């Protein structure tokens, strides 16, 4: 079948890499894609915000499956338009995508369904937000309600930092995403990511990962979209995965169906492993970035078969996904200035050398200018490797990264540090 993949980042490069391996995939299209994706798919300048144009393209190219990578087209309702035109789509409806599109929506759903999460208050003005802070105290978490490209969350350790975050949201830094905010209880514990796929009724565990959100080594500096990840997250034991599934994910899918907004696609669960068990931090309605890269490096099943079964409401009829026992680890190479204003246009070389030893470099924010690969975004490359342990995968990923010539870029040097320390303790 012909497949259309929407998106242009590292997540989409990983998806394209895995989709193209499937014997079910005839022609893979990507819109808009990137230079890395272009080696696997036919790239087109199709605008995902123009639903009619996407439908016309799918009709002309006889697309059998549309895979929507990023969250914005889902929140915009593109999956509804495509399904209405008769196409199979991997990704939730606009109503169901509110799980990511509105932090307040998700917290209210948790309250109704008894899903474990931190206490919260929804606020619609700076004054209300500052008043809520007085009730919560510090540390506290402040979130813009809507989509803010992974940058609308502040974990404030002091009241001054919290007040600044509230003022920033209502001063318009995040545009419409900051028309409302959620003030949340600070949860103590270690954070992990757990993924499941669902067709709206059947729920199947996918894989776990641990992301590194802060820009600097030792988890210092501002939050980013993610500076690296590894999979599986050993801290998320089989027992904790089972608890996360039965107490959080399955009740969410059931509640969404009962309320008339059935959820179909991938559910990306950000959880805090507290002394009282797993608690929901947030949901995302698409694969994580860069978590997708490390999970797909381990996936042994046919990705097209899995995504198509979700899209066609027959997930219960196929085998559960299989994963390698190896660890995969990815390091983000970002442009100087990220997560503020990244320096674009910096030249990049050495990717073939980096991949010679078995690593995979996914393009996240690159462009070709006069034949030269250059940085075109904040997060630019995802240097990914597998190994028998996190320590082994980390060493291979950094060896590959060091072969890349990207003078205007930087990376963290400690991705996987918690698990590397645990592995050393048990050596």
Secondary structure, DSSP 4 states (H G I P E B T S, - for coil): -EEEEEE-SHHHHHHHHHHTT-TT-S-EEEEE--TTGGGTSEEE---TT-HHHHHHHHHHTTEEEEEE-SHHHHHTTHHHHHHHTT--EES--TTTTHHHH-HHHHHHHHHHHT--B--EEEESSHHHHHHHHHHH-SSEEEEESS--TT-SEEEESSHHHHHHHHHHHHTTTTGGGGSSEEEEEPPPSEEEEEEEEESSS-EEEEEEEEE--EEETTTEEEE-S-SEEEES-TTS-HHHHHHHIIIIIHHHHHHHHHTT----EEEEEEEEEETTEEEEEEEESS--TTHHHHHHHHB-S-HHHHHHHHHTT-GGGSPPP-B-SSEEEEEEEEETTTTSS-----B-B-HHHHHTTT-EEEESSEEEETTEEEE-SSEEEEEEEEESSHHHHHHHHHHHHTT-B-TTEE--S-TTHHHHHHHHHT-
